[in-house]
């Protein structure tokens, strides 16, 4: 109970106004859950599509562009390694303290 001479003093930190010498504390932000296995599978699928397109269109793998299909093969191979890594459970931060 307060009277007219006693100002209302906030009791919790969230009710207190911030001052220049004491900045307001932001709320704790929870990390966003990202389904990493789906992200890796999507990347591998994109490399497979790129490989198929480069092999079906002759202009994309002849002459100076002969390295393009090999780039897609490398993307699929490295994506496969990443998929195996995430599949085993090491590629997510769920168990990190």
HELIX and SHEET records of a PDB file:
HELIX    1   1 UNK A   36  UNK A   56  1                                  21    
HELIX    2   2 UNK A   58  UNK A   60  5                                   3    
HELIX    3   3 UNK A   63  UNK A   65  5                                   3    
HELIX    4   4 UNK A   68  UNK A   87  1                                  20    
END                                                                             
